[in-house]
Amino acid sequence: MLIVTLGDPASVNIELIDKCLDHARVDSYPVVLIGSRWQWRNQIDRLGRAPKDFRFISNLFEAEAGIANFLDLNLEDVMAPAETLEPGQRGRLAAMSLSQLAGFQPKSGHVAVLTAPTDKSALFQAGFTWSGQTEFFEALWRAPAIMTLAGPKLRVGLVTNHLPISNVTSAVTRDQVVRKLALLARTLRDVFGVNKPRIAVCGINPHCGEQGMFGDDDMDVIVPAVRDFNEVIGGKIAAGPLPADSVFHFAYQGKYDAVLAMYHDQGLAPLKTVHFYDAVNVSGGLPHLRVSPDHGTARDLFLKGKASHLSVASAWRLADEYLLARLK
Protein backbone atom coordinates (compact mmCIF):
# COMPACT_ATOMS: atom_id res chain seq x y z
CA MET A 1 0.00 0.00 0.00
CA LEU A 2 1.11 3.54 -0.75
CA ILE A 3 -0.19 6.10 1.75
CA VAL A 4 0.06 9.82 0.94
CA THR A 5 -0.50 12.33 3.76
CA LEU A 6 -1.49 15.74 2.42
CA GLY A 7 0.36 17.79 5.05
CA ASP A 8 -0.25 21.51 5.43
CA PRO A 9 -3.26 22.72 3.40
CA ALA A 10 -1.88 26.25 2.78
CA SER A 11 0.84 24.90 0.51
CA VAL A 12 1.49 23.50 -2.94
CA ASN A 13 0.87 19.96 -1.67
CA ILE A 14 -2.56 19.33 -3.18
CA GLU A 15 -1.56 20.85 -6.52
CA LEU A 16 1.57 18.67 -6.81
CA ILE A 17 -0.02 15.43 -5.60
CA ASP A 18 -2.88 15.93 -8.06
CA LYS A 19 -0.31 16.21 -10.87
CA CYS A 20 1.37 13.00 -9.71
CA LEU A 21 -1.98 11.20 -9.72
CA ASP A 22 -2.25 11.93 -13.45
CA HIS A 23 0.37 9.24 -14.04
CA ALA A 24 0.25 7.18 -10.85
CA ARG A 25 -0.04 3.41 -10.72
CA VAL A 26 -3.19 2.44 -8.79
CA ASP A 27 -3.85 -1.10 -10.07
CA SER A 28 -0.92 -3.00 -8.57
CA TYR A 29 -1.52 -2.00 -4.94
CA PRO A 30 -3.86 0.33 -2.99
CA VAL A 31 -3.07 4.05 -3.01
CA VAL A 32 -4.58 6.12 -0.19
CA LEU A 33 -4.61 9.89 0.26
CA ILE A 34 -5.22 11.20 3.80
CA GLY A 35 -6.42 14.74 4.35
CA SER A 36 -9.37 17.07 3.97
CA ARG A 37 -11.77 16.28 1.14
CA TRP A 38 -13.08 19.86 1.39
CA GLN A 39 -9.60 21.34 0.95
CA TRP A 40 -8.86 19.02 -1.97
CA ARG A 41 -12.01 19.96 -3.86
CA ASN A 42 -11.68 23.67 -3.10
CA GLN A 43 -8.10 23.90 -4.31
CA ILE A 44 -8.53 21.71 -7.39
CA ASP A 45 -11.49 23.88 -8.42
CA ARG A 46 -9.55 27.12 -7.85
CA LEU A 47 -6.61 25.75 -9.83
CA GLY A 48 -8.94 24.93 -12.71
CA ARG A 49 -7.90 21.28 -12.79
CA ALA A 50 -10.22 18.42 -13.67
CA PRO A 51 -11.56 16.57 -10.61
CA LYS A 52 -10.33 13.03 -9.91
CA ASP A 53 -12.46 10.02 -9.08
CA PHE A 54 -11.80 8.56 -5.62
CA ARG A 55 -13.07 5.74 -3.45
CA PHE A 56 -13.81 7.40 -0.11
CA ILE A 57 -12.95 5.23 2.89
CA SER A 58 -13.22 5.57 6.66
CA ASN A 59 -10.02 3.69 7.60
CA LEU A 60 -6.93 2.31 5.92
CA PHE A 61 -8.10 -1.30 6.12
CA GLU A 62 -10.87 -0.52 3.61
CA ALA A 63 -8.45 0.52 0.86
CA GLU A 64 -8.46 -1.40 -2.41
CA ALA A 65 -6.45 -1.29 -5.62
CA GLY A 66 -7.91 -0.15 -8.91
CA ILE A 67 -8.83 3.45 -8.02
CA ALA A 68 -7.20 5.96 -5.68
CA ASN A 69 -8.66 5.89 -2.17
CA PHE A 70 -9.27 9.01 -0.06
CA LEU A 71 -9.49 8.94 3.74
CA ASP A 72 -11.34 12.17 4.53
CA LEU A 73 -10.62 13.65 7.97
CA ASN A 74 -13.85 15.68 7.72
CA LEU A 75 -12.81 18.44 10.13
CA GLU A 76 -15.37 21.23 10.04
CA ASP A 77 -13.04 23.92 11.35
CA VAL A 78 -10.76 23.57 8.30
CA MET A 79 -13.60 23.84 5.75
CA ALA A 80 -12.50 27.30 4.69
CA PRO A 81 -9.96 28.61 2.19
CA ALA A 82 -6.58 27.39 3.41
CA GLU A 83 -5.01 30.84 3.37
CA THR A 84 -7.58 32.00 5.96
CA LEU A 85 -6.85 29.24 8.47
CA GLU A 86 -4.93 29.87 11.67
CA PRO A 87 -1.57 28.07 12.03
CA GLY A 88 -2.99 25.81 14.74
CA GLN A 89 -5.83 24.73 12.45
CA ARG A 90 -3.43 23.91 9.64
CA GLY A 91 -1.14 22.08 12.04
CA ARG A 92 -4.03 20.06 13.48
CA LEU A 93 -5.05 18.87 10.02
CA ALA A 94 -1.47 17.88 9.16
CA ALA A 95 -0.98 16.11 12.50
CA MET A 96 -4.27 14.22 12.18
CA SER A 97 -3.24 13.00 8.73
CA LEU A 98 -0.19 11.41 10.32
CA SER A 99 -2.10 10.07 13.33
CA GLN A 100 -4.26 7.89 11.06
CA LEU A 101 -1.21 5.65 10.70
CA ALA A 102 -1.17 4.81 14.39
CA GLY A 103 -2.34 1.25 14.92
CA PHE A 104 -2.25 0.43 11.22
CA GLN A 105 -0.24 -2.70 10.55
CA PRO A 106 -1.14 -4.64 7.41
CA LYS A 107 -1.64 -8.37 7.84
CA SER A 108 0.65 -8.99 4.90
CA GLY A 109 2.65 -7.02 2.37
CA HIS A 110 4.57 -3.80 2.58
CA VAL A 111 3.76 -0.14 3.18
CA ALA A 112 5.29 3.01 1.75
CA VAL A 113 4.30 6.42 3.10
CA LEU A 114 4.80 9.63 1.15
CA THR A 115 4.42 12.62 3.46
CA ALA A 116 3.70 15.99 1.93
CA PRO A 117 5.46 18.96 3.58
CA THR A 118 4.24 20.45 6.84
CA ASP A 119 4.79 23.72 8.68
CA LYS A 120 6.78 22.83 11.83
CA SER A 121 5.58 25.92 13.68
CA ALA A 122 1.94 25.15 12.87
CA LEU A 123 2.41 21.53 13.97
CA PHE A 124 3.91 22.74 17.25
CA GLN A 125 0.94 25.04 17.85
CA ALA A 126 -1.35 22.05 17.29
CA GLY A 127 0.40 20.04 20.00
CA PHE A 128 2.67 17.93 17.79
CA THR A 129 5.51 16.83 20.08
CA TRP A 130 8.12 15.66 17.58
CA SER A 131 10.76 17.92 16.01
CA GLY A 132 9.95 16.60 12.55
CA GLN A 133 8.20 13.88 10.59
CA THR A 134 11.30 11.65 10.64
CA GLU A 135 11.14 11.58 14.44
CA PHE A 136 7.40 10.87 14.31
CA PHE A 137 7.98 7.75 12.19
CA GLU A 138 10.76 6.58 14.49
CA ALA A 139 8.26 6.65 17.35
CA LEU A 140 5.43 5.20 15.26
CA TRP A 141 7.40 2.21 14.00
CA ARG A 142 9.62 1.91 17.07
CA ALA A 143 12.90 1.91 15.19
CA PRO A 144 15.75 4.36 14.67
CA ALA A 145 15.99 6.08 11.30
CA ILE A 146 18.52 8.06 9.34
CA MET A 147 17.42 11.12 7.42
CA THR A 148 18.72 10.48 3.93
CA LEU A 149 18.43 12.93 1.05
CA ALA A 150 18.90 11.47 -2.40
CA GLY A 151 19.12 12.94 -5.88
CA PRO A 152 20.10 11.28 -9.15
CA LYS A 153 23.84 11.74 -8.50
CA LEU A 154 24.31 12.52 -4.80
CA ARG A 155 22.99 10.88 -1.61
CA VAL A 156 23.52 12.30 1.87
CA GLY A 157 22.75 10.79 5.28
CA LEU A 158 22.72 12.83 8.50
CA VAL A 159 24.15 11.95 11.92
CA THR A 160 22.06 14.72 13.55
CA ASN A 161 18.81 16.18 12.23
CA HIS A 162 17.20 19.41 13.47
CA LEU A 163 19.52 20.67 16.20
CA PRO A 164 20.93 24.09 17.09
CA ILE A 165 24.49 24.22 15.82
CA SER A 166 25.66 24.75 19.41
CA ASN A 167 24.39 21.25 20.29
CA VAL A 168 25.91 19.37 17.37
CA THR A 169 29.33 18.47 18.74
CA SER A 170 27.92 16.94 21.92
CA ALA A 171 25.40 14.91 19.86
CA VAL A 172 28.05 13.52 17.49
CA THR A 173 29.33 10.60 19.54
CA ARG A 174 31.33 7.56 18.52
CA ASP A 175 28.35 5.23 19.03
CA GLN A 176 25.99 7.58 17.18
CA VAL A 177 28.24 7.73 14.12
CA VAL A 178 28.49 3.92 14.06
CA ARG A 179 24.70 3.59 14.34
CA LYS A 180 24.07 6.05 11.53
CA LEU A 181 26.64 4.37 9.31
CA ALA A 182 24.85 1.05 9.79
CA LEU A 183 21.47 2.64 8.99
CA LEU A 184 22.85 4.39 5.91
CA ALA A 185 24.40 1.17 4.60
CA ARG A 186 21.06 -0.60 5.15
CA THR A 187 19.18 2.19 3.35
CA LEU A 188 21.52 2.03 0.38
CA ARG A 189 20.95 -1.72 0.17
CA ASP A 190 17.20 -1.93 0.82
CA VAL A 191 15.96 1.23 -0.90
CA PHE A 192 18.55 1.93 -3.59
CA GLY A 193 19.80 -1.59 -4.34
CA VAL A 194 23.47 -0.84 -3.54
CA ASN A 195 24.70 -4.07 -1.95
CA LYS A 196 28.36 -3.05 -1.49
CA PRO A 197 28.16 0.66 -0.72
CA ARG A 198 31.03 3.10 -0.53
CA ILE A 199 30.30 5.69 2.16
CA ALA A 200 32.30 8.87 2.68
CA VAL A 201 32.20 10.21 6.25
CA CYS A 202 32.48 13.97 6.70
CA GLY A 203 34.72 15.53 9.26
CA ILE A 204 33.00 17.85 11.70
CA ASN A 205 35.67 20.58 11.86
CA PRO A 206 37.37 22.50 9.02
CA HIS A 207 40.03 20.32 7.40
CA CYS A 208 39.00 17.52 9.79
CA GLY A 209 40.61 19.45 12.61
CA GLU A 210 44.13 19.67 11.10
CA GLN A 211 45.56 17.25 13.69
CA GLY A 212 43.90 19.09 16.55
CA MET A 213 44.54 22.68 15.45
CA PHE A 214 40.78 23.22 14.88
CA GLY A 215 39.37 20.73 17.34
CA ASP A 216 39.82 17.13 18.43
CA ASP A 217 36.38 15.76 17.51
CA ASP A 218 37.51 14.21 14.23
CA MET A 219 40.41 12.29 15.75
CA ASP A 220 38.66 11.40 19.01
CA VAL A 221 35.18 10.53 17.67
CA ILE A 222 34.96 10.02 13.92
CA VAL A 223 38.22 8.13 13.30
CA PRO A 224 37.44 5.38 15.85
CA ALA A 225 33.78 5.26 14.78
CA VAL A 226 34.74 4.58 11.15
CA ARG A 227 37.22 1.95 12.31
CA ASP A 228 34.61 0.29 14.58
CA PHE A 229 32.03 0.18 11.79
CA ASN A 230 34.40 -1.30 9.22
CA GLU A 231 35.57 -3.94 11.70
CA VAL A 232 32.00 -4.97 12.51
CA ILE A 233 30.94 -5.04 8.85
CA GLY A 234 34.08 -6.89 7.81
CA GLY A 235 35.19 -4.56 5.04
CA LYS A 236 36.22 -1.04 4.17
CA ILE A 237 32.76 0.32 3.40
CA ALA A 238 33.25 3.66 5.18
CA ALA A 239 36.08 6.11 4.52
CA GLY A 240 36.85 9.12 6.65
CA PRO A 241 36.79 11.54 8.18
CA LEU A 242 37.09 13.48 4.94
CA PRO A 243 36.97 17.29 4.58
CA ALA A 244 33.43 18.48 3.99
CA ASP A 245 34.64 21.22 1.65
CA SER A 246 35.64 18.67 -1.01
CA VAL A 247 34.04 15.29 -0.28
CA PHE A 248 30.68 16.15 -1.87
CA HIS A 249 32.42 16.90 -5.16
CA PHE A 250 33.97 13.44 -5.24
CA ALA A 251 30.68 11.79 -4.28
CA TYR A 252 28.89 13.71 -7.02
CA GLN A 253 31.50 12.42 -9.48
CA GLY A 254 30.68 8.84 -8.46
CA LYS A 255 33.56 7.91 -6.15
CA TYR A 256 31.12 7.26 -3.26
CA ASP A 257 27.55 5.98 -3.12
CA ALA A 258 26.66 8.32 -0.25
CA VAL A 259 28.10 10.86 2.18
CA LEU A 260 27.44 10.75 5.91
CA ALA A 261 27.27 14.37 7.11
CA MET A 262 27.51 15.32 10.76
CA TYR A 263 24.78 17.96 10.82
CA HIS A 264 21.82 19.23 8.83
CA ASP A 265 23.20 22.12 6.80
CA GLN A 266 26.59 20.48 6.26
CA GLY A 267 24.84 17.81 4.20
CA LEU A 268 21.80 19.55 2.81
CA ALA A 269 23.48 22.69 1.46
CA PRO A 270 25.55 20.83 -1.16
CA LEU A 271 22.72 18.35 -1.84
CA LYS A 272 20.22 21.10 -2.61
CA THR A 273 22.76 23.00 -4.68
CA VAL A 274 22.82 20.19 -7.24
CA HIS A 275 19.41 18.56 -6.67
CA PHE A 276 17.16 21.41 -5.60
CA TYR A 277 14.17 20.25 -7.66
CA ASP A 278 14.47 16.46 -7.74
CA ALA A 279 15.84 15.26 -4.38
CA VAL A 280 13.89 12.88 -2.14
CA ASN A 281 13.93 12.67 1.65
CA VAL A 282 14.05 9.04 2.84
CA SER A 283 13.70 7.93 6.47
CA GLY A 284 16.10 5.04 6.10
CA GLY A 285 16.32 1.98 8.32
CA LEU A 286 12.64 1.75 9.28
CA PRO A 287 10.53 -1.41 8.82
CA HIS A 288 8.48 0.39 6.14
CA LEU A 289 9.46 3.06 3.64
CA ARG A 290 8.80 6.71 4.38
CA VAL A 291 9.65 9.30 1.73
CA SER A 292 8.89 12.94 1.16
CA PRO A 293 9.85 15.69 -1.28
CA ASP A 294 12.95 17.62 -0.34
CA HIS A 295 11.24 20.99 -0.06
CA GLY A 296 8.88 22.80 2.26
CA THR A 297 5.31 24.02 1.91
CA ALA A 298 6.22 26.76 -0.63
CA ARG A 299 3.37 28.96 0.60
CA ASP A 300 4.56 31.77 -1.68
CA LEU A 301 3.48 29.60 -4.63
CA PHE A 302 0.12 28.56 -3.16
CA LEU A 303 -2.50 28.22 -5.95
CA LYS A 304 -0.27 29.94 -8.51
CA GLY A 305 0.25 26.80 -10.60
CA LYS A 306 3.98 27.51 -10.84
CA ALA A 307 5.47 24.98 -8.39
CA SER A 308 7.68 22.19 -9.73
CA HIS A 309 6.33 18.72 -9.00
CA LEU A 310 9.65 16.97 -9.74
CA SER A 311 10.59 16.28 -6.11
CA VAL A 312 7.14 14.89 -5.26
CA ALA A 313 7.21 12.83 -8.46
CA SER A 314 10.67 11.50 -7.57
CA ALA A 315 9.46 10.50 -4.09
CA TRP A 316 6.38 8.83 -5.58
CA ARG A 317 8.51 6.97 -8.13
CA LEU A 318 10.89 5.71 -5.44
CA ALA A 319 7.94 4.46 -3.35
CA ASP A 320 6.46 2.78 -6.43
CA GLU A 321 9.75 1.02 -7.24
CA TYR A 322 10.08 -0.10 -3.62
CA LEU A 323 6.59 -1.64 -3.57
CA LEU A 324 6.81 -3.24 -7.01
CA ALA A 325 10.12 -4.89 -6.10
CA ARG A 326 8.37 -6.53 -3.15
CA LEU A 327 5.45 -7.73 -5.24
CA LYS A 328 7.76 -9.90 -7.38
Secondary structure, 3 states (H helix, E strand, C coil): CEEEECCCCCCCHHHHHHHHHCCCCCCCCCEEEEECHHHHHHHHHHHCCCCCCCEEECCHHHCCCCCCEEEECCCHHHCCCHHHCCHHHHHHHHHHHHHCCCCCCCCCCCCEEEECCCCHHHHHHCCCCCCCHHHHHHHHHCCCCEEEEECCCCEEEECCCCCCHHHHHHHCCHHHHHHHHHHHHHHHHHCCCCCCCCEEEECCCHHHHCCECCECHHHHHHHHHHHHHHHHHCCCCEEEEECHHHHHHHHHCCCCCEEEECCHHHHHHHHHHHCCCCCEEEEECCCCEEEEECCCCCHHHCCCCCCCCHHHHHHHHHHHHHHHHHHC
